[in-house]
């Protein structure tokens, strides 16, 4: 069976969000070079990266399918922070972030192959970080988890204890806003519930 929704992301967290919501997408990794875009405001950067990913995968496919690209960046002091490049960078990020708040922006780009239509938007959620100790930061970085995620933290993994509260959509912090995806589908004349696999 050909699945209607294609997720243009290798993120296990995004896939888990969709599966928990009753959607079983096909996963096709875009393979785009994220360093192609630079110097954009954080919400725009997240949106453009999502569009780049969705376009790359949509260009390889045909049929009545929907291709979703997503990308997340954390905005702190006006700077866009993606995945840290090293344990040292992850450590310095956490030293900056502790006891403060940042805004997690996730860009969403949805392509409907049959019509050629595209709907895209960013969702933003304010994230408040605990005032973690140097030892906690060192232990967290040593797990490797913060090296693989935007902003060097997760809310659905080991980093969850270091997030004191959020303002906005919890799923957006994981990497995919379900309410926004439902809105984008409606914009393209598509039904969210029609994607349910159960």
N, C-alpha and C positions, 0 to 999 in steps of 0.2 A: 504494500500500500504506500502511495506517495503521500507524505505528510504535507499539509498545506502551509504550515509555518516553518520557515528555515531560520535558525538562529546563527547569525554570522559572527560568532564569538566562541572562543575556547574556554570561557569562564565557567567553571563548574558551579559557581554560586548562581549565575544567571539561569543556567539550565535547571538547577534545583528549585528556584523560585517558580519557573514556568511549570515544572512537573507537579509541584505542590498545589498549584492552581488548576490542575487538570489538563494541562496542555503538554503534549509530547512532541516537541519540534525535532526536525532533522538538524544536526549541527554541521555546518560547513565553515571552517576557519578561513578568514579573509586573507591572512598573510600580508596585510598592508604594513608599510613602514610608518610607524606612528610619529617618527621624528620629522616627517615631511611637513608637518604643520607646526608653526612656532609663532610666538609673539601675539597670539590672539587672547582676548579676555577669556577667563576660565569657562563661563557657560558656552561661549561660542566655540572654544577649542573642543569641548566635549561633544558638541553638536556636529562640528565638522569631521571629527574623527569617527563618530558613529556613521555619518553619511559616507565617508570614505570606505568603511568596512562593508556597509550594506551595498554600495554600488559595485564594489569588487566582486562580491558573491552573486548579486543579481545579474551581472554581466555574463555569468557562466550558465545560467539556468533559463528554462522556458516553462510555459504552462500557467495555470491559474494558481499561482503560489504567492505567498507573502514572505518577504525577506526582511528580517529585523537586525539592524546593526545598533550596538550600544557602546558607549565609552564613558568612563567616569574619571573626573579629576577632583581633587580637594583644593578649595581656594582658602589660602591662609595669607593674610596681609596682602591681598590682591594678587598673589602669585598662584599659578596653577601647578599643583603637585600631582604627578602621576605615580607610577611605581618607582620606588627608590632603586638606584642602580647598584647599591652595595650595602652590606651590613652597617658600615660607617655612616652612610647617608641616612639609613633608616633610624639609626640611633640619634643623629643630630636633629632629624625631623621630630622625633618624639620629645626631645628636650625642648624644642620650640613649641610643640603642640600642647604639652601637659598643662592642665589647669586652664586651658583656653578653649575657644570654639572656632570651628571652621565651617565652610559650606561645601557640601558634597554635591557636585553637579554631575548629572548623568544625561548625556545626549542620547536620543532615540531617533532612529531613521527607519521608516517602514516603506518598503517598495511593494506595490502590487504589480506583478509581472504582466498579467493579462491586460490591464488598462494602461500601464506605464505611469500610473500616478504614484506620487511620493508624498508622505506626510511625515513631518519631523518636528521635534520640540525637545527642550531640555527640562528636566525636573531638578529642583534644588531643595536640599534638606540641611538644616543647621545641625551640626554635631558638636556636643559639649564633651570635652575630654577630662578624665580624672587627673588629679595632680599626682601622677605616678612617680615612684622613686627611681633612682638610677638603677637599682638592682632589678626592679620590675622591668624596666626598659631593656636592660641587658638580657634578662631571661626571655623576654618576648622576642627580641631580635634573634636570639640563638635558636629559636624554633624554626626560623626561616619564613614563617607566615607573612610578616609584613613586607617581605621582599617582592611578593607576587601580586600585590594589590595596590590600587590607587590610594594615595594618602598614607600608605604604610600601616593600615589598620583594617580590621574586619569588625562587623557588629554581630556576625553569625558564627564566629569561630573563637579562637583563643583571645582575640582582642576585645570581645564583647564586654568583659569586666572593666575595661578601661574607658568605656563610653558611658557617661553618667546619665545623659538624656539627649533626645533629639527633638527637633521641631520640624515636622513634615512627615513624608512617607518613609516608613521603615524599609520597605522593599527597595526604594531608590538607593538607600545606603548600601544595600547588598549588591546593587548593580542594575536593577531593572524595575521601573515603577509600573506596577500592574494597572493602577487607575489611568496613568498616562497612555499606556499601550491600548487600553480599552477606548480611550478618546481618539487616538490615532486611527484605530480600526474603523471607528464610526465615521471619521472624516473621509475615509476611503470607501464608505458604504458597506463595510464588512462587519460581521457580528462577532463579538468576543465569545459568546456562549457556543457559537458554531465551531470554535477551536477545541472545545472540551473533548477529551478522548474517553471520558467515562460518564 
